[in-house]
Amino acid sequence: MPRNLWIGLPGRLRELSQAATAFERGAELGVTQFTSLGGQVTTVAPQRTARKTKFTFDRLSQDDATHLDRLARRIDGPGPVVVIDAVTRNLLDPLQAEGRSPGGSAAPYWYSSGGGTGKLQLSTRTGAARDAYEWKPDSATTQLSWHRRPGAGFPVAPGMSVRFTLPVSWRVGPCATRLHWRDAAGVYLSSAAVTGHTLSATVPAGAALVTPSGIAGEVGTYPLDGAVLTIDDPHIPTAPVNLLSADQAVGRGATTQWSTVGLTLSTDAGGFVVASLPANTSGSLAFDPAGQNNFRPVPGRGFLGPVLPAALRARAETCYTTYFDASGAFLTFSDGWAPSEVPAAATHFTCSISFGSATAAFSTRVGPAKLLHIDTTAPQLAGDGCPAMAVTGYTDSPARPLPYRNISIDLTEVTGASI
């Protein structure tokens, strides 16, 4: 198991030093059954079921026993109780981790802020799961946050190692990841941030909740499946692969690794390739694979996306990713900077960057750059959730020798709870 049991009210989480001698983890199925006179059986079940958990401890220490006793008797407040057991890995709700939200609203799981609003909408992708949502930021700096209710964030305790990984489709773009720390009342304290798809950070003193957030970095449409939030866990997220050669990635080597229209390529004193575009001239730049005439083999199903150096991206007008089948016939193309999904029949593709005409001449290095691909068939860490729970059963049996205690505690997931 990656960790011991953490249990308590927000801001008062405690890690129990002893593993439970009995650990039952099930669900309140709520299924009713009706048998007709003809013998036909009909069952009725709710759409979602509540988690039920039971822990039994043998010879628990006095401090741990006192902590559980106060929770059961609601001495420090009515709840709900936070439970992060040893089996839970991805703290996101199971549907939330899959980018899904039933009921026609994304509000229970996500909200936008900073630099624009964006739009959360039901997915229009072919083969998208039922109730799957996608994110359409209206600005490159718009932030999307992952929501947990009740409360203002996911429960944490100072000293924990928290890791958040953005959804799969985001990882092939110029994304940024953030963790916002809050106190038990939900008041913002500070943030940790990184450029990239995964952020690991240690919970600072005073923090009781964390809000994971991300910035896609480009305007476009982004599916929400594949996000992962873990604590004290060795999970390594699936990372994209840079399809550019080592020289192309850093922007060095022979200029024949790039093809241009309107631009000229040269090499500066440091050995880096420089692209120059005269005034009042349009053009294009492509990262060519050796001997492929700009056609690259598709590495597999998934998403593709370019990430360019800031100066080159600021001057570029758009990016064209064009897909072809095994016979070389055109299939489709994407004309935006957001990651594009590889069509099922595609075997090759081209990727080129266009530049519009401008009154000022332009010159900059072509690297460092990335042409990223991520395999969407690779399994992601499933969401398990850390739902709010209520103590529904409690037995305290003093053991010998005192002060050790034998304790049994039952918990049931609750909805609509208040903190």
RODO-2510 file (C-alpha; in nm, 4 decimals, decimal comma):
residues 419
     n   res          X          Y          Z
     1     m     0,0000     0,0000     0,0000
     2     p     0,1327     0,3480    -0,0788
     3     r     0,0340     0,5000     0,2568
     4     n    -0,1428     0,4506     0,5897
     5     l    -0,4984     0,5618     0,6601
     6     w    -0,5595     0,9361     0,6896
     7     i    -0,8837     1,0357     0,8602
     8     g    -1,0271     1,3478     1,0210
     9     l    -1,2015     1,6776     0,9604
    10     p    -1,0534     1,9169     0,7006
    11     g    -0,7486     2,0762     0,8582
    12     r    -0,7314     1,8022     1,1235
    13     l    -0,6334     1,5002     0,9212
    14     r    -0,4381     1,2401     1,1150
    15     e    -0,2370     0,9493     0,9804
    16     l    -0,3024     0,6421     1,1952
    17     s     0,0208     0,4696     1,2869
    18     q    -0,1300     0,1204     1,2879
    19     a    -0,2734    -0,0589     0,9873
    20     a    -0,6292    -0,1836     1,0292
    21     t    -0,6530    -0,5502     1,1242
    22     a    -0,9748    -0,5681     0,9214
    23     f    -1,0551    -0,3401     0,6287
    24     e    -1,3878    -0,3654     0,4473
    25     r    -1,4475    -0,1413     0,1475
    26     g    -1,7761    -0,1767    -0,0383
    27     a    -2,0771     0,0142    -0,1612
    28     e    -2,4362     0,0707    -0,0559
    29     l    -2,5900    -0,0709    -0,3725
    30     g    -2,9488     0,0277    -0,2969
    31     v    -3,0865    -0,2368    -0,5347
    32     t    -3,4509    -0,3383    -0,4951
    33     q    -3,5875    -0,6550    -0,6478
    34     f    -3,9384    -0,7478    -0,7602
    35     t    -4,0534    -1,0916    -0,8749
    36     s    -4,3729    -1,1117    -1,0781
    37     l    -4,6274    -1,3918    -1,0449
    38     g    -4,4833    -1,5363    -1,3645
    39     g    -4,1387    -1,5540    -1,2083
    40     q    -3,9813    -1,2637    -1,3978
    41     v    -3,7309    -1,0735    -1,1837
    42     t    -3,6964    -0,6963    -1,2099
    43     t    -3,4298    -0,4986    -1,0300
    44     v    -3,4163    -0,1230    -0,9763
    45     a    -3,0870     0,0444    -0,8886
    46     p    -2,9798     0,4084    -0,8388
    47     q    -2,7449     0,5578    -1,0966
    48     r    -2,4654     0,5921    -0,8420
    49     t    -2,3980     0,4165    -0,5126
    50     a    -2,2496     0,5362    -0,1860
    51     r    -1,9203     0,3954    -0,0620
    52     k    -1,9203     0,2128     0,2700
    53     t    -1,6021     0,1477     0,4647
    54     k    -1,5305    -0,0321     0,7901
    55     f    -1,2013    -0,0339     0,9789
    56     t    -1,1154    -0,2548     1,2746
    57     f    -0,8084    -0,1910     1,4878
    58     d    -0,6465    -0,4159     1,7474
    59     r    -0,4485    -0,2501     2,0278
    60     l    -0,4650     0,1021     1,8871
    61     s    -0,2520     0,3680     2,0587
    62     q    -0,4230     0,6078     2,2970
    63     d    -0,3691     0,9162     2,0761
    64     d    -0,5095     0,7463     1,7654
    65     a    -0,8009     0,6051     1,9630
    66     t    -0,8828     0,9478     2,1058
    67     h    -0,8810     1,0943     1,7558
    68     l    -1,1336     0,8363     1,6297
    69     d    -1,3451     0,8756     1,9422
    70     r    -1,3768     1,2508     1,8888
    71     l    -1,4765     1,1962     1,5263
    72     a    -1,7429     0,9411     1,6164
    73     r    -1,8877     1,1609     1,8921
    74     r    -1,8685     1,4749     1,6699
    75     i    -1,6839     1,6669     1,9395
    76     d    -1,4920     1,8834     1,6899
    77     g    -1,7837     1,9393     1,4536
    78     p    -2,0608     1,7565     1,2692
    79     g    -1,8442     1,6586     0,9738
    80     p    -1,8213     1,5413     0,7071
    81     v    -1,5204     1,3231     0,7750
    82     v    -1,2323     1,3020     0,5275
    83     v    -1,1021     0,9505     0,4619
    84     i    -0,7997     0,8714     0,2449
    85     d    -0,7423     0,5002     0,2768
    86     a    -0,4475     0,2921     0,1670
    87     v    -0,6225     0,1714    -0,1495
    88     t    -0,7127     0,5161    -0,2826
    89     r    -0,4621     0,6469    -0,5366
    90     n    -0,6255     0,8965    -0,7734
    91     l    -0,8229     1,1321    -0,5474
    92     l    -1,0378     1,2560    -0,8351
    93     d    -1,3907     1,1199    -0,8524
    94     p    -1,4134     0,8188    -1,0903
    95     l    -1,6277     1,0068    -1,3435
    96     q    -1,4274     1,3266    -1,3021
    97     a    -1,1046     1,1426    -1,3888
    98     e    -1,2724     1,0177    -1,7070
    99     g    -1,3825     1,3682    -1,8023
   100     r    -1,7474     1,2811    -1,7464
   101     s    -2,0256     1,4509    -1,5501
   102     p    -2,3815     1,3141    -1,5502
   103     g    -2,6837     1,5358    -1,5145
   104     g    -2,6142     1,7849    -1,7925
   105     s    -2,3759     2,0083    -1,5981
   106     a    -1,9993     2,0227    -1,5553
   107     a    -2,0239     2,2489    -1,2481
   108     p    -1,9779     1,9706    -0,9874
   109     y    -1,6328     1,8889    -1,1217
   110     w    -1,4731     2,1888    -1,2979
   111     y    -1,4747     2,5688    -1,3081
   112     s    -1,2740     2,8318    -1,4987
   113     s    -1,0930     3,1417    -1,3787
   114     g    -0,8197     3,3871    -1,4739
   115     g    -0,7592     3,5489    -1,8119
   116     g    -1,0998     3,4607    -1,9592
   117     t    -1,3833     3,2225    -1,9015
   118     g    -1,3780     2,9508    -2,1646
   119     k    -1,6558     2,6979    -2,2090
   120     l    -1,7244     2,3502    -2,0744
   121     q    -1,9395     2,1552    -2,3168
   122     l    -2,0438     1,8001    -2,3919
   123     s    -1,7884     1,6324    -2,6147
   124     t    -1,8483     1,6170    -2,9892
   125     r    -1,5633     1,3722    -3,0528
   126     t    -1,6408     1,0525    -3,2394
   127     g    -1,6552     0,7664    -2,9911
   128     a    -1,6593     0,9952    -2,6863
   129     a    -1,7949     0,8357    -2,3686
   130     r    -2,1417     0,9189    -2,2446
   131     d    -2,1568     1,2493    -2,0526
   132     a    -1,7969     1,3295    -2,1568
   133     y    -1,7023     1,6975    -2,1430
   134     e    -1,4407     1,9043    -2,3228
   135     w    -1,2815     2,2372    -2,2431
   136     k    -1,2696     2,5303    -2,4878
   137     p    -1,0566     2,8109    -2,3385
   138     d    -1,1133     3,1521    -2,4949
   139     s    -0,7613     3,2626    -2,4037
   140     a    -0,4185     3,1005    -2,3853
   141     t    -0,4039     3,1993    -2,0164
   142     t    -0,7485     3,0804    -1,9046
   143     q    -0,7269     2,8453    -1,6067
   144     l    -0,9450     2,5415    -1,5420
   145     s    -0,9727     2,4046    -1,1873
   146     w    -1,0801     2,0633    -1,0653
   147     h    -1,3557     2,0911    -0,8078
   148     r    -1,4394     1,8775    -0,5047
   149     r    -1,7579     1,9159    -0,3063
   150     p    -1,8208     1,9848    -0,0267
   151     g    -1,5452     2,2305     0,0494
   152     a    -1,3058     2,4377    -0,1566
   153     g    -1,0601     2,1673    -0,2515
   154     f    -0,9219     1,8196    -0,1993
   155     p    -0,8069     1,7317     0,1540
   156     v    -0,4343     1,7370     0,2323
   157     a    -0,2066     1,7709     0,5336
   158     p     0,1243     1,9597     0,5697
   159     g     0,4204     1,7520     0,4582
   160     m     0,2288     1,5371     0,2091
   161     s     0,3697     1,5046    -0,1415
   162     v     0,0966     1,5996    -0,3892
   163     r     0,1198     1,5309    -0,7623
   164     f    -0,1259     1,6549    -1,0238
   165     t    -0,1190     1,5537    -1,3905
   166     l    -0,3301     1,7256    -1,6555
   167     p    -0,5620     1,5344    -1,8920
   168     v    -0,4020     1,3313    -2,1703
   169     s    -0,4887     1,5661    -2,4573
   170     w    -0,3367     1,8666    -2,2773
   171     r     0,0062     1,7072    -2,2451
   172     v     0,1071     1,7632    -2,6095
   173     g     0,0661     2,1409    -2,5878
   174     p     0,2365     2,4288    -2,4018
   175     c     0,0401     2,3550    -2,0845
   176     a     0,1049     2,4688    -1,7290
   177     t     0,0043     2,2974    -1,4035
   178     r    -0,0817     2,4592    -1,0707
   179     l    -0,1683     2,3574    -0,7146
   180     h    -0,3467     2,6181    -0,5029
   181     w    -0,3181     2,5694    -0,1253
   182     r    -0,6044     2,6731     0,1043
   183     d    -0,6749     2,6581     0,4759
   184     a    -0,9587     2,4548     0,6291
   185     a    -1,2051     2,7397     0,5657
   186     g    -1,1117     2,7487     0,1964
   187     v    -0,9134     3,0741     0,2209
   188     y    -0,6340     3,0914    -0,0392
   189     l    -0,2799     3,0705     0,1009
   190     s    -0,0316     3,0187    -0,1840
   191     s     0,0337     2,8274    -0,5051
   192     a     0,2875     2,6004    -0,6691
   193     a     0,3249     2,6118    -1,0479
   194     v     0,5262     2,4546    -1,3280
   195     t     0,5361     2,4740    -1,7069
   196     g     0,4419     2,1233    -1,8186
   197     h     0,1783     1,8582    -1,7648
   198     t     0,2754     1,7324    -1,4160
   199     l     0,3475     1,9149    -1,0918
   200     s     0,4742     1,7603    -0,7692
   201     a     0,4826     1,9743    -0,4552
   202     t     0,4955     1,9409    -0,0771
   203     v     0,1961     2,0677     0,1178
   204     p     0,3044     2,3814     0,3091
   205     a     0,2308     2,4546     0,6744
   206     g    -0,1263     2,5677     0,7368
   207     a    -0,2700     2,4116     0,4216
   208     a    -0,5695     2,1802     0,4583
   209     l    -0,7069     2,1787     0,1039
   210     v    -0,5647     2,1875    -0,2470
   211     t    -0,7262     2,2981    -0,5717
   212     p    -0,5535     2,1462    -0,8772
   213     s    -0,5620     2,3651    -1,1883
   214     g    -0,4236     2,3775    -1,5386
   215     i    -0,3724     2,6087    -1,8345
   216     a    -0,3882     2,4495    -2,1789
   217     g    -0,1714     2,7252    -2,3295
   218     e    -0,3509     2,7452    -2,6646
   219     v    -0,7057     2,8240    -2,7725
   220     g    -0,8761     2,5056    -2,8897
   221     t    -1,0849     2,2109    -2,7766
   222     y    -0,9471     1,9775    -2,5076
   223     p    -1,1031     1,6544    -2,3776
   224     l    -1,0869     1,6241    -1,9981
   225     d    -1,0153     1,2540    -1,9474
   226     g    -0,6944     1,1292    -1,7884
   227     a    -0,6290     1,3800    -1,5077
   228     v    -0,4630     1,2336    -1,1973
   229     l    -0,4290     1,3703    -0,8413
   230     t    -0,2245     1,1611    -0,5972
   231     i    -0,0656     1,2013    -0,2543
   232     d     0,2457     1,0185    -0,1342
   233     d     0,2198     0,7890    -0,4363
   234     p     0,4902     0,6587    -0,6744
   235     h     0,2645     0,6857    -0,9814
   236     i     0,4471     0,8001    -1,2972
   237     p     0,2091     0,9602    -1,5504
   238     t     0,2127     0,8840    -1,9221
   239     a     0,4322     1,1436    -2,0920
   240     p     0,4283     1,2532    -2,4575
   241     v     0,7111     1,1702    -2,6982
   242     n     0,8940     1,4373    -2,9009
   243     l     0,8944     1,3200    -3,2644
   244     l     1,1691     1,5635    -3,3635
   245     s     1,5264     1,4424    -3,3870
   246     a     1,7734     1,5564    -3,1226
   247     d     1,9178     1,8245    -3,3525
   248     q     1,5771     1,9517    -3,4617
   249     a     1,4568     1,9672    -3,1033
   250     v     1,7346     2,2074    -3,0020
   251     g     1,7464     2,3809    -3,3429
   252     r     2,0974     2,2860    -3,4511
   253     g     2,2566     2,0972    -3,7400
   254     a     2,2098     2,1019    -4,1166
   255     t     1,9473     2,3430    -4,2463
   256     t     1,8144     2,0630    -4,4685
   257     q     1,6253     1,9375    -4,1614
   258     w     1,3743     2,2170    -4,2290
   259     s     1,1940     2,3188    -4,5463
   260     t     1,0704     2,6720    -4,6059
   261     v     0,8678     2,8895    -4,8356
   262     g     0,9435     3,2613    -4,8212
   263     l     1,1860     3,2213    -4,5300
   264     t     1,5613     3,1749    -4,5482
   265     l     1,7629     2,9607    -4,3074
   266     s     2,1134     3,0333    -4,1795
   267     t     2,3372     2,9258    -3,8932
   268     d     2,4526     3,1671    -3,6227
   269     a     2,7834     3,1701    -3,4355
   270     g     2,6508     2,9232    -3,1798
   271     g     2,5579     2,6670    -3,4440
   272     f     2,1853     2,7293    -3,4118
   273     v     1,9602     2,7537    -3,7159
   274     v     1,7951     3,0933    -3,7677
   275     a     1,4847     3,1556    -3,9789
   276     s     1,4511     3,4997    -4,1440
   277     l     1,1434     3,6429    -4,3119
   278     p     1,1677     3,9683    -4,5134
   279     a     0,9193     4,2502    -4,4697
   280     n     0,5888     4,2238    -4,6568
   281     t     0,6424     3,8528    -4,7211
   282     s     0,4415     3,5499    -4,6162
   283     g     0,5919     3,2055    -4,5761
   284     s     0,5939     2,8654    -4,4094
   285     l     0,8301     2,6425    -4,2143
   286     a     0,8201     2,2628    -4,1775
   287     f     1,0241     2,0287    -3,9586
   288     d     1,1275     1,7593    -4,2070
   289     p     1,2151     1,4026    -4,1106
   290     a     1,5268     1,2778    -4,2903
   291     g     1,4444     1,1496    -4,6388
   292     q     1,0671     1,1670    -4,5817
   293     n     0,9885     1,4816    -4,7846
   294     n     0,8037     1,6211    -4,4821
   295     f     0,5855     1,3078    -4,4457
   296     r     0,6108     1,1532    -4,1011
   297     p     0,4742     0,8113    -4,0068
   298     v     0,1972     0,8299    -3,7496
   299     p     0,3322     0,6679    -3,4302
   300     g    -0,0138     0,5472    -3,3240
   301     r    -0,3521     0,6622    -3,2027
   302     g    -0,3575     0,9673    -2,9819
   303     f    -0,2956     1,3405    -3,0020
   304     l    -0,0318     1,5474    -3,1840
   305     g     0,0740     1,9023    -3,1051
   306     p     0,3636     2,1446    -3,1725
   307     v     0,5314     2,3505    -2,8999
   308     l     0,7483     2,6317    -3,0392
   309     p     0,9931     2,8804    -2,8871
   310     a     0,8173     3,1976    -2,7752
   311     a     0,9556     3,4280    -3,0456
   312     l     0,8674     3,1893    -3,3282
   313     r     0,5204     3,1189    -3,1887
   314     a     0,4466     3,4905    -3,1455
   315     r     0,5178     3,5592    -3,5141
   316     a     0,3584     3,2453    -3,6579
   317     e     0,0035     3,2742    -3,7857
   318     t    -0,1202     2,9165    -3,7654
   319     c    -0,0162     2,5519    -3,7771
   320     y    -0,1375     2,2940    -4,0298
   321     t    -0,1356     1,9254    -3,9394
   322     t    -0,2433     1,7195    -4,2411
   323     y    -0,3172     1,3460    -4,2329
   324     f    -0,2876     1,0840    -4,5085
   325     d    -0,3790     0,7166    -4,5417
   326     a    -0,1551     0,4256    -4,6467
   327     s    -0,2042     0,5027    -5,0165
   328     g    -0,0976     0,8634    -4,9663
   329     a    -0,4497     0,9988    -5,0074
   330     f    -0,5487     1,3072    -4,8098
   331     l    -0,7760     1,2373    -4,5107
   332     t    -0,8203     1,5579    -4,3114
   333     f    -0,6297     1,8453    -4,1561
   334     s    -0,6207     2,0619    -3,8453
   335     d    -0,5478     2,4319    -3,8823
   336     g    -0,4991     2,5399    -3,5216
   337     w    -0,2407     2,5315    -3,2468
   338     a    -0,4397     2,3095    -3,0144
   339     p    -0,3543     1,9362    -3,0190
   340     s    -0,5205     1,7398    -3,2984
   341     e    -0,6523     1,3862    -3,2682
   342     v    -0,4986     1,1338    -3,5062
   343     p    -0,7675     0,9898    -3,7406
   344     a    -0,8146     0,6137    -3,7228
   345     a    -0,7079     0,5555    -4,0875
   346     a    -0,4062     0,7876    -4,0824
   347     t    -0,0608     0,6406    -4,1434
   348     h     0,1369     0,9592    -4,2248
   349     f     0,1105     1,3285    -4,1528
   350     t     0,2783     1,6620    -4,2219
   351     c     0,3151     1,9556    -3,9877
   352     s     0,3911     2,3071    -4,1133
   353     i     0,3813     2,6566    -3,9658
   354     s     0,2563     2,9525    -4,1682
   355     f     0,3583     3,3180    -4,1367
   356     g     0,1497     3,6081    -4,2606
   357     s     0,2940     3,9133    -4,4298
   358     a     0,4025     4,1991    -4,2023
   359     t     0,5633     4,5401    -4,2507
   360     a     0,8638     4,4486    -4,0333
   361     a     1,1234     4,1848    -4,1148
   362     f     1,1553     3,8947    -3,8748
   363     s     1,4434     3,6711    -3,7641
   364     t     1,4704     3,4139    -3,4829
   365     r     1,6061     3,0711    -3,3953
   366     v     1,3855     2,7763    -3,4891
   367     g     1,4507     2,5915    -3,1650
   368     p     1,4093     2,4623    -2,9090
   369     a     1,0902     2,3056    -3,0409
   370     k     0,8720     2,0001    -2,9875
   371     l     0,6367     1,7963    -3,2032
   372     l     0,4656     1,5895    -2,9377
   373     h     0,2598     1,2723    -2,9598
   374     i     0,0820     1,0910    -2,6787
   375     d    -0,0713     0,7462    -2,6990
   376     t    -0,4303     0,7568    -2,5733
   377     t    -0,4504     0,3768    -2,5567
   378     a    -0,2061     0,3716    -2,2641
   379     p    -0,4055     0,3113    -1,9430
   380     q    -0,4354     0,6051    -1,7048
   381     l    -0,4690     0,5795    -1,3273
   382     a    -0,8427     0,5448    -1,2664
   383     g    -1,0191     0,7863    -1,0363
   384     d    -1,1096     0,6506    -0,6953
   385     g    -1,2236     0,9621    -0,5154
   386     c    -1,2076     1,0777    -0,1542
   387     p    -1,5763     1,1397    -0,0825
   388     a    -1,7123     1,3082     0,2257
   389     m    -1,8167     1,0416     0,4774
   390     a    -2,0181     1,0175     0,7970
   391     v    -1,9457     0,7898     1,0913
   392     t    -2,2404     0,5499     1,1015
   393     g    -2,1101     0,2933     1,3492
   394     y    -1,8498     0,2941     1,6240
   395     t    -1,7335     0,0454     1,8882
   396     d    -1,4582     0,1114     2,1390
   397     s    -1,3353    -0,1885     2,3409
   398     p    -1,0582    -0,1092     2,5887
   399     a    -0,7840    -0,3705     2,5583
   400     r    -0,5348    -0,5170     2,7968
   401     p    -0,2989    -0,3752     2,8954
   402     l    -0,4489    -0,0287     2,8950
   403     p    -0,4318     0,2292     2,7398
   404     y    -0,4464     0,0224     2,4168
   405     r    -0,7904     0,0033     2,2550
   406     n    -0,9745    -0,2235     2,0135
   407     i    -1,1863    -0,0031     1,7875
   408     s    -1,4268    -0,0597     1,5002
   409     i    -1,5521     0,2348     1,2924
   410     d    -1,8060     0,2343     1,0072
   411     l    -1,8283     0,5163     0,7510
   412     t    -2,0742     0,5879     0,4693
   413     e    -2,0397     0,8331     0,1833
   414     v    -2,2716     1,1304     0,2073
   415     t    -2,3894     1,3935    -0,0423
   416     g    -2,5069     1,7454     0,0196
   417     a    -2,2976     1,7658     0,3363
   418     s    -2,1955     2,0948     0,4932
   419     i    -1,8577     2,1578     0,6467
***
